[in-house]
Amino acid sequence: MRQELRLSGSGGQGLILAGIILAEAALYDGKNVVQSQSYGPEARGGASKAEVIISDETINYPKINKCDILLCLTQKACDKYIESLKPGGILILDDTISNIPNREDIKIYKVPILETASKNLKSFMVANIVALGSIYELTKIVTKESLEKAVLNRVPKGTEQLNRKALEEGFNLISNKKESSYGEVC
């Protein structure tokens, strides 16, 4: 098993922390992991991406060329990285993205990640954790227990309850979608 993920959006959305959390969860599961990140010079609003490679085998090359899973929280990120998604891959889009890629060789899910964070949880700051819950439900790339442990280990002290709720909201977005087929584009 080797899975390559790219989490993309803009600065301030917490995607680098999300990548770190996902990598830590994979380590708890006994997997080999490489995590990297890049972001624009702006503190907020500039381009941001985190990349995570999770494997049962040794990881000899730490960069992602073609990813298996691509998360995009902005239209700009989707436009920039869509060609890096492998055929057969999974594209997770925030539902604010209107220009959906015309690719029949991937599965596309539109998920209200940013809206869930701002409306249900009253905090844009937990959109990254909502996204992690959605990624988990779609891929089962790490165990639920390891993901919860990594989230609670990495979030700021005093925000554990909010982040636990954000993770649960992310799980529910996909669980409910699977039951109702809401939002699935494929």
Backbone bond lengths (Angstrom), bond angles and torsions (degrees), N, CA, C in turn:
res aa  C-N    CA-C-N  psi(-1)  N-CA   C-N-CA  omega(-1)  CA-C   N-CA-C  phi
1 M - - - 1.447 - - 1.517 108.80 -
2 R 1.313 116.11 126.60 1.457 122.67 172.38 1.516 106.84 -142.20
3 Q 1.313 116.30 122.90 1.457 122.07 179.19 1.523 109.04 -126.10
4 E 1.317 114.77 134.41 1.463 121.33 178.92 1.524 108.26 -116.25
5 L 1.339 115.45 126.03 1.459 121.45 -177.30 1.510 110.61 -121.24
6 R 1.315 115.83 142.24 1.458 121.99 172.45 1.529 107.01 -125.39
7 L 1.336 115.97 122.44 1.460 122.86 177.59 1.523 106.36 -106.51
8 S 1.336 117.66 118.50 1.465 119.44 -172.52 1.516 111.89 -132.25
9 G 1.319 114.08 151.46 1.459 121.81 179.18 1.506 109.10 175.74
10 S 1.323 115.24 -137.41 1.460 118.93 178.83 1.520 110.03 -123.98
11 G 1.325 114.91 159.78 1.453 121.05 179.72 1.520 111.06 -56.67
12 G 1.316 116.76 140.67 1.454 121.90 -179.55 1.523 112.89 97.75
13 Q 1.339 117.09 -9.11 1.468 119.76 179.48 1.527 112.45 -88.95
14 G 1.313 117.77 -2.79 1.453 121.18 174.40 1.518 115.47 78.19
15 L 1.317 116.73 21.63 1.465 119.29 -176.48 1.524 113.17 -71.74
16 I 1.303 117.07 -30.53 1.466 119.20 177.34 1.526 109.62 -66.87
17 L 1.328 116.59 -43.48 1.465 119.60 175.28 1.528 110.23 -62.30
18 A 1.323 117.55 -39.47 1.470 120.85 178.23 1.523 110.62 -60.16
19 G 1.325 117.27 -41.81 1.465 120.75 177.79 1.513 111.98 -63.49
20 I 1.317 116.33 -41.08 1.463 121.29 178.47 1.528 110.24 -63.97
21 I 1.329 116.06 -43.14 1.468 120.58 179.59 1.530 110.61 -63.47
22 L 1.318 116.75 -44.98 1.464 120.33 179.87 1.534 111.02 -62.30
23 A 1.321 116.50 -41.80 1.465 120.53 177.76 1.529 111.11 -63.41
24 E 1.314 116.68 -42.34 1.467 120.40 179.26 1.526 110.67 -63.98
25 A 1.320 117.03 -40.48 1.471 120.90 177.98 1.524 110.42 -60.71
26 A 1.319 116.47 -41.96 1.471 120.39 178.96 1.522 110.70 -64.65
27 L 1.326 117.06 -37.57 1.473 120.31 176.43 1.530 110.62 -62.71
28 Y 1.338 116.79 -42.03 1.465 120.43 176.92 1.531 110.59 -58.75
29 D 1.331 115.92 -32.18 1.472 121.16 179.77 1.530 112.46 -82.23
30 G 1.338 117.15 1.24 1.458 120.68 178.16 1.518 114.61 81.19
31 K 1.327 117.14 18.76 1.468 121.59 -179.78 1.527 109.90 -90.44
32 N 1.323 115.52 161.93 1.464 121.73 169.47 1.522 106.71 -86.38
33 V 1.334 116.06 140.58 1.463 120.56 -173.44 1.514 111.23 -142.94
34 V 1.337 115.10 142.81 1.459 122.18 167.47 1.519 106.18 -129.26
35 Q 1.324 116.76 133.63 1.466 121.12 178.58 1.518 107.64 -129.91
36 S 1.336 116.40 134.84 1.463 120.95 176.04 1.523 108.39 -141.21
37 Q 1.319 115.49 167.57 1.456 119.88 -178.21 1.514 111.00 -152.01
38 S 1.320 114.97 158.91 1.461 120.41 171.19 1.516 107.83 -151.34
39 Y 1.310 114.95 152.48 1.454 120.42 -179.21 1.509 108.79 -156.52
40 G 1.330 114.10 157.00 1.458 120.08 179.82 1.517 111.16 -71.51
41 P 1.332 117.51 172.84 1.455 120.99 -176.99 1.527 113.60 -70.94
42 E 1.346 117.23 -16.27 1.454 119.79 179.60 1.525 109.32 -74.69
43 A 1.326 116.37 145.89 1.463 119.38 178.29 1.522 110.01 -72.04
44 R 1.320 117.02 -38.93 1.456 121.86 179.78 1.521 108.76 -134.67
45 G 1.318 115.80 140.57 1.456 120.21 174.71 1.517 115.59 95.28
46 G 1.322 118.12 -20.39 1.460 120.34 178.06 1.520 110.49 -78.46
47 A 1.314 116.16 170.97 1.465 120.87 179.97 1.529 110.52 -63.51
48 S 1.332 115.62 145.24 1.455 121.14 -179.59 1.522 108.67 -147.95
49 K 1.331 115.95 139.63 1.465 119.21 173.67 1.513 109.43 -150.45
50 A 1.315 113.92 148.37 1.453 122.01 173.25 1.520 106.62 -126.67
51 E 1.307 116.07 139.90 1.455 120.90 179.69 1.515 109.39 -122.88
52 V 1.327 115.26 139.41 1.457 121.33 -179.31 1.525 108.01 -135.02
53 I 1.318 116.10 129.56 1.466 122.22 172.12 1.513 106.47 -113.39
54 I 1.329 115.93 125.65 1.460 122.46 179.51 1.522 107.47 -121.03
55 S 1.338 116.27 129.45 1.465 119.02 -175.46 1.522 111.51 -149.03
56 D 1.329 114.47 151.17 1.464 120.33 170.57 1.524 110.26 -79.75
57 E 1.316 116.45 -23.19 1.458 123.34 -177.50 1.530 110.39 -99.16
58 T 1.311 116.43 171.46 1.455 121.73 174.10 1.528 109.25 -63.00
59 I 1.314 116.29 139.54 1.461 121.71 178.17 1.517 107.30 -98.48
60 N 1.323 116.23 108.89 1.460 120.48 -176.24 1.509 113.47 -88.05
61 Y 1.327 117.74 -24.32 1.464 121.03 -178.49 1.529 108.02 -128.33
62 P 1.329 117.67 119.94 1.462 120.74 -170.03 1.534 116.15 -86.90
63 K 1.308 118.63 7.95 1.467 120.64 -177.93 1.520 110.80 -110.52
64 I 1.309 115.57 152.69 1.461 121.49 177.27 1.516 108.87 -99.92
65 N 1.309 115.69 126.98 1.453 120.94 172.63 1.523 108.86 -98.81
66 K 1.316 116.19 -56.82 1.465 123.09 176.98 1.522 107.79 -122.14
67 C 1.327 116.96 122.20 1.461 120.06 -176.77 1.529 112.01 -94.04
68 D 1.330 114.84 157.32 1.464 122.63 176.76 1.523 110.72 -87.76
69 I 1.326 115.71 -32.65 1.460 122.24 -176.94 1.521 107.87 -133.02
70 L 1.330 115.74 129.25 1.456 121.80 179.29 1.520 108.58 -126.69
71 L 1.331 116.28 121.70 1.458 122.68 173.92 1.520 107.68 -104.82
72 C 1.319 117.21 128.85 1.469 121.99 177.42 1.522 109.22 -127.05
73 L 1.322 116.38 121.53 1.458 120.53 177.40 1.524 112.20 -99.41
74 T 1.334 117.49 -7.23 1.465 121.15 177.15 1.520 110.07 -134.29
75 Q 1.330 115.19 156.39 1.461 120.31 177.28 1.526 110.48 -62.77
76 K 1.328 115.50 -40.80 1.463 120.42 -179.33 1.527 111.27 -59.20
77 A 1.324 116.74 -42.89 1.468 120.95 178.69 1.520 110.66 -64.99
78 C 1.311 116.88 -41.33 1.466 120.45 179.37 1.523 110.32 -62.09
79 D 1.322 116.17 -47.54 1.469 120.33 -179.89 1.532 111.44 -60.37
80 K 1.323 115.75 -38.15 1.463 120.49 -175.73 1.531 112.67 -74.53
81 Y 1.338 117.81 -38.02 1.462 120.33 -169.58 1.527 115.69 -108.92
82 I 1.322 119.25 -4.19 1.462 120.41 -174.68 1.531 112.59 -58.15
83 E 1.307 117.73 -34.87 1.466 119.64 -179.10 1.530 112.49 -71.53
84 S 1.330 117.04 -12.86 1.466 120.09 179.31 1.529 112.05 -87.15
85 L 1.322 117.59 -1.26 1.468 121.07 179.53 1.518 110.05 -88.10
86 K 1.337 116.08 125.94 1.467 122.61 -178.43 1.526 110.90 -63.92
87 P 1.310 117.44 150.29 1.463 119.95 167.76 1.532 108.72 -56.97
88 G 1.310 116.32 137.00 1.454 120.97 -176.50 1.515 113.00 87.15
89 G 1.335 116.75 -0.86 1.455 121.70 -177.95 1.514 113.58 -78.01
90 I 1.321 114.62 176.80 1.460 122.94 179.96 1.519 108.70 -115.44
91 L 1.321 116.41 126.47 1.461 123.09 175.64 1.516 107.88 -111.02
92 I 1.333 115.89 121.70 1.461 121.98 177.77 1.519 106.55 -111.28
93 L 1.331 115.69 115.45 1.460 122.12 -177.96 1.513 110.18 -111.14
94 D 1.328 116.43 139.99 1.454 117.98 167.08 1.521 107.14 -65.61
95 D 1.314 117.77 146.82 1.464 119.23 -174.80 1.528 113.91 -73.34
96 T 1.335 117.59 -0.52 1.469 119.67 173.18 1.522 111.59 -80.16
97 I 1.311 117.75 -12.07 1.467 121.81 -179.25 1.519 108.45 -78.20
98 S 1.320 115.84 119.81 1.468 120.05 -173.78 1.523 113.50 -98.21
99 N 1.320 117.71 -29.35 1.460 120.66 -178.78 1.530 108.65 -92.06
100 I 1.323 115.26 89.74 1.457 121.01 -176.15 1.526 109.22 -80.30
101 P 1.320 117.41 130.49 1.462 119.99 -179.12 1.528 112.05 -58.06
102 N 1.305 115.36 142.76 1.461 121.71 179.33 1.523 108.70 -93.75
103 R 1.329 115.49 76.87 1.465 121.21 179.14 1.513 108.88 -130.28
104 E 1.292 116.01 122.68 1.459 120.84 179.22 1.522 112.26 -92.96
105 D 1.335 116.92 -2.60 1.464 120.97 -176.76 1.526 113.06 -97.23
106 I 1.336 117.57 10.56 1.459 121.79 179.89 1.528 109.26 -135.17
107 K 1.330 115.72 163.72 1.461 120.99 172.08 1.519 106.95 -98.34
108 I 1.319 115.28 132.51 1.464 121.01 -178.07 1.521 109.26 -118.86
109 Y 1.329 115.36 130.10 1.453 121.61 177.03 1.528 108.51 -123.57
110 K 1.322 116.83 125.24 1.463 121.22 171.78 1.520 107.06 -98.85
111 V 1.321 115.09 124.04 1.459 120.84 -173.13 1.533 108.58 -131.31
112 P 1.326 118.67 133.46 1.468 120.84 -179.25 1.531 113.22 -78.19
113 I 1.329 116.23 64.52 1.460 121.52 -176.13 1.529 111.57 -67.12
114 L 1.334 116.93 -53.33 1.471 120.19 -176.76 1.525 111.14 -66.20
115 E 1.323 117.13 -39.57 1.468 120.77 178.93 1.526 110.88 -64.97
116 T 1.310 116.93 -41.36 1.467 120.63 178.92 1.523 110.39 -61.03
117 A 1.327 116.46 -44.06 1.464 119.99 179.50 1.529 111.27 -63.64
118 S 1.336 116.54 -45.64 1.468 118.85 -174.64 1.522 113.17 -77.95
119 K 1.321 118.01 -40.64 1.469 119.95 -175.94 1.524 113.18 -88.70
120 N 1.313 117.20 -50.74 1.468 119.55 -176.41 1.522 112.49 -74.41
121 L 1.340 116.16 -37.04 1.457 120.48 -174.72 1.529 113.00 -107.99
122 K 1.324 116.16 -6.61 1.482 122.51 177.63 1.522 113.20 59.55
123 S 1.359 116.66 31.73 1.457 120.01 -179.15 1.521 111.00 -156.39
124 F 1.333 116.08 113.51 1.466 120.10 174.15 1.526 110.95 -62.86
125 M 1.323 116.25 -23.94 1.461 121.05 -174.02 1.527 113.71 -65.75
126 V 1.327 118.47 -13.95 1.465 119.68 -178.82 1.535 112.51 -107.37
127 A 1.323 117.10 12.72 1.468 119.98 178.00 1.527 110.47 -59.02
128 N 1.331 117.16 -35.67 1.462 120.74 179.11 1.525 111.82 -62.87
129 I 1.304 117.11 -36.41 1.468 121.05 -179.07 1.532 109.96 -75.74
130 V 1.324 116.93 -37.38 1.473 120.61 173.39 1.529 108.62 -58.97
131 A 1.333 116.25 -44.45 1.470 121.14 179.14 1.525 111.08 -60.18
132 L 1.330 117.64 -42.12 1.469 120.55 179.16 1.530 111.50 -62.49
133 G 1.326 116.52 -39.39 1.460 119.69 176.92 1.522 111.44 -62.18
134 S 1.336 116.18 -40.35 1.464 120.62 178.26 1.523 111.44 -67.15
135 I 1.327 116.69 -42.99 1.469 120.74 178.31 1.527 109.56 -59.72
136 Y 1.319 116.47 -44.63 1.464 119.83 179.51 1.527 110.73 -57.56
137 E 1.326 116.98 -50.80 1.467 120.50 -175.84 1.526 112.36 -62.94
138 L 1.319 117.34 -31.79 1.468 120.14 -179.85 1.526 112.79 -81.13
139 T 1.321 117.55 -27.90 1.469 119.67 -169.87 1.523 115.41 -120.85
140 K 1.324 117.08 -27.07 1.480 122.04 -173.24 1.536 110.24 51.98
141 I 1.322 116.01 36.82 1.461 122.62 -175.17 1.532 112.87 -67.86
142 V 1.323 116.11 -26.27 1.463 122.78 173.50 1.527 106.17 -132.96
143 T 1.317 117.22 170.67 1.462 118.59 176.68 1.525 109.51 -79.73
144 K 1.302 115.00 152.67 1.463 120.86 179.37 1.529 110.53 -60.33
145 E 1.318 116.32 -41.34 1.466 120.75 -179.11 1.524 111.53 -63.06
146 S 1.320 116.86 -42.31 1.468 120.59 179.26 1.524 111.20 -66.91
147 L 1.315 116.78 -38.88 1.466 120.18 179.35 1.529 110.07 -65.47
148 E 1.313 117.03 -46.00 1.471 119.99 178.68 1.528 111.02 -60.64
149 K 1.319 116.35 -43.18 1.471 121.22 179.46 1.530 110.60 -61.97
150 A 1.335 117.22 -44.73 1.467 120.94 -179.40 1.529 111.38 -65.84
151 V 1.329 116.91 -40.31 1.477 119.90 177.50 1.517 109.36 -59.44
152 L 1.327 116.52 -52.04 1.464 119.94 -176.03 1.524 112.54 -66.44
153 N 1.330 117.47 -25.93 1.451 121.80 177.65 1.527 112.31 -75.63
154 R 1.333 117.65 -28.75 1.462 121.31 -171.63 1.525 115.76 -103.44
155 V 1.317 118.59 -20.22 1.470 118.79 -177.15 1.525 110.20 -78.28
156 P 1.342 116.94 155.62 1.467 119.40 -179.67 1.535 112.11 -58.89
157 K 1.304 114.76 142.02 1.472 120.22 178.02 1.526 108.83 -57.13
158 G 1.311 115.03 139.61 1.460 120.83 -178.85 1.523 113.30 93.54
159 T 1.344 117.03 -10.87 1.473 119.86 179.99 1.529 111.84 -111.23
160 E 1.314 116.47 9.94 1.461 120.10 -175.24 1.530 112.53 -58.30
161 Q 1.330 117.23 -44.17 1.467 120.04 -177.18 1.529 110.83 -65.00
162 L 1.326 117.65 -43.95 1.459 121.74 177.98 1.527 110.74 -61.06
163 N 1.313 117.14 -43.96 1.458 120.79 -179.14 1.528 112.37 -70.15
164 R 1.312 117.29 -34.00 1.466 120.64 174.93 1.532 109.16 -63.05
165 K 1.323 116.46 -42.31 1.471 121.68 178.51 1.533 109.93 -66.07
166 A 1.334 117.84 -39.52 1.470 121.58 178.83 1.526 110.78 -62.68
167 L 1.322 116.89 -41.63 1.461 121.03 178.58 1.532 109.80 -63.11
168 E 1.309 115.95 -43.61 1.472 121.29 178.68 1.534 110.81 -62.40
169 E 1.323 116.71 -40.68 1.476 120.47 177.36 1.524 110.50 -61.72
170 G 1.333 116.88 -40.41 1.469 120.76 177.48 1.518 111.93 -63.58
171 F 1.340 116.22 -41.65 1.472 119.84 175.94 1.533 109.64 -58.43
172 N 1.337 114.81 -48.26 1.468 120.66 -174.90 1.517 113.04 -66.11
173 L 1.336 117.83 -32.99 1.462 120.03 179.01 1.523 110.76 -56.52
174 I 1.314 116.48 -41.47 1.465 120.46 -177.71 1.523 110.87 -84.14
175 S 1.325 118.06 -40.35 1.465 120.19 177.89 1.524 109.89 -57.08
176 N 1.317 116.57 -45.83 1.465 121.16 179.10 1.517 110.60 -66.28
177 K 1.330 117.27 -38.46 1.471 122.14 179.76 1.523 110.17 -63.55
178 K 1.330 116.65 -43.15 1.467 119.53 -179.64 1.523 110.97 -61.89
179 E 1.317 115.58 -35.60 1.467 119.54 -179.81 1.516 111.61 -72.71
180 S 1.343 116.89 -37.56 1.460 119.78 -173.25 1.531 113.51 -107.80
181 S 1.337 117.39 -8.63 1.471 123.40 -174.57 1.518 111.33 62.89
182 Y 1.314 118.87 17.84 1.459 122.18 178.21 1.512 110.72 -62.36
183 G 1.312 116.00 130.53 1.446 121.56 169.92 1.506 116.80 79.88
184 E 1.310 118.77 -10.44 1.471 118.51 -177.99 1.514 108.40 -74.12
185 V 1.309 116.09 129.54 1.445 121.56 -175.12 1.516 111.96 -96.49
186 C 1.335 118.07 -22.05 1.464 119.36 -171.98 1.513 113.30 -64.61
